Amino acid sequence: MTVRLATVIEALDEAYPPGLAQSWDSVGLVCGDPDDELSSVTIAVDATAAVVAEVPDGGLLLAHHPLLLRGVDTVAASTAKGALVHRLIRSGRSLFTAHTNADSASPGVSDALAHALGLTVEAVLEPSSGRDLDKWVIFVPPENADAVRAAIFAAGAGHIGDYSQCSWSVTGTGQFLPEAGAAPAIGSVGAVERVVEDRIEVIAPAGARRQVLSAMRDAHPYEEPAFDIIALAPPPGDVGLGRIGTLPRPEPLSAFVSRVESGLPATSWGVRAAGNPEMAVSRVAVCGGAGDSLLRTVAAAGVDAYVTADLRHHPADEHLRASEVALVDVAHWASEYPWCEQAADVLREVFGDALPVRVCPVRTDPWNVDNGHGGDKR
């Protein structure tokens, strides 16, 4: 049995939906022909020269971090990243990235980090809002209701999951008084008018407000249609940044820091923590990668400690002044490396023995001068 790159991409997009990626991110296929047959998949946090050297010819490199995140105007072989792209293409190798979509997916990067620390995940730290949605409530004479519905559906309203043209209606009585200057389609200036109207409710993306409003006004018979636009709160879900989990039993912060150090691959960065060493730790927030943007969320999450990477001095200092939640800071690469095995399991479950899948053992943490913590320096 042969496995095409396109088939693997389908499996990866299902596990890590591209729609979960942040707007600034760059995810998906970087180089490679979707029609190519794959010899293998190698998974790593970063696409470095040492990692690329580990990828067999005809294989796919699945990387967490994008190689080409920001705009480039050249991939010439004389540039560091361009040389990697040329090297991949010449040997029939492909490169695919799952970054912030893998961060937010369930299971995703933070689930893998929580598992490595022995935590049982209970909740998402910062749930993804998904699409921002509005509920539209429109009042229209029954004889014009179908035309209004058709117009707003064409403008992007009425989609719920795999269903389109979704709406709800009820009939009631509307009242209005046309005043001086009005040109009413029904009734006359100075006289109270009561008419039978349908109340139409639909869902629409918040980004389509202008289009839906324009379509509704064009199709509506009234000079001044009556309508409401209600922004909807996102329902709770299992996708988003970070996770909250619990330990099997409470333990002192000092013991928990040792747990973190033994649960993650060794790096020159090591593990550093801030808090009372004797405080009991039971409920923990984690975020793979740089997580100081979530410190305010962490402070209100009802946790004892927060494990993440790249904590900066001032955000950490401000957090500790205002919160008793202990901080545990690890190397960025180490916090995301457990995801590699999770992604490997995703592909192994889909393709079994038909596609060899391995996690690259190369440590791509850029901090490579050891300070006594040890670890593989390849």
Sequence and secondary structure as in RCSB ss.txt:
>XXXX:A:sequence
MTVRLATVIEALDEAYPPGLAQSWDSVGLVCGDPDDELSSVTIAVDATAAVVAEVPDGGLLLAHHPLLLRGVDTV
AASTAKGALVHRLIRSGRSLFTAHTNADSASPGVSDALAHALGLTVEAVLEPSSGRDLDKWVIFVPPENADAVRA
AIFAAGAGHIGDYSQCSWSVTGTGQFLPEAGAAPAIGSVGAVERVVEDRIEVIAPAGARRQVLSAMRDAHPYEEP
AFDIIALAPPPGDVGLGRIGTLPRPEPLSAFVSRVESGLPATSWGVRAAGNPEMAVSRVAVCGGAGDSLLRTVAA
AGVDAYVTADLRHHPADEHLRASEVALVDVAHWASEYPWCEQAADVLREVFGDALPVRVCPVRTDPWNVDNGHGG
DKR
>XXXX:A:secstr
   BHHHHHHHHHHHS GGGS TT   EEEE  TTSB S EEEESS  HHHHTTS TT EEEESS SS S  S  
 TTSHHHHHHHHHHHTT EEEE  HHHHHSSS HHHHHHHHTT EEEEEEEE   S EEEEEEEE HHHHHHHHH
HHHHTT   BTTB S  EEEEEEEEE   TT   SSS TTS EEEEEEEEEEEEEGGGHHHHHHHHHHH  SSS 
EEEEEE      S EEEEEEEEEEEEEHHHHHHHHHHHS   SS EEEES TTSEEEEEEEEEEE GGGHHHHHT
TT SEEEEE   HHHHHHHHHH   EEEEE HHHHHHHHHHHHHHHHHHHHGGGS EEE      S  S SS   
   
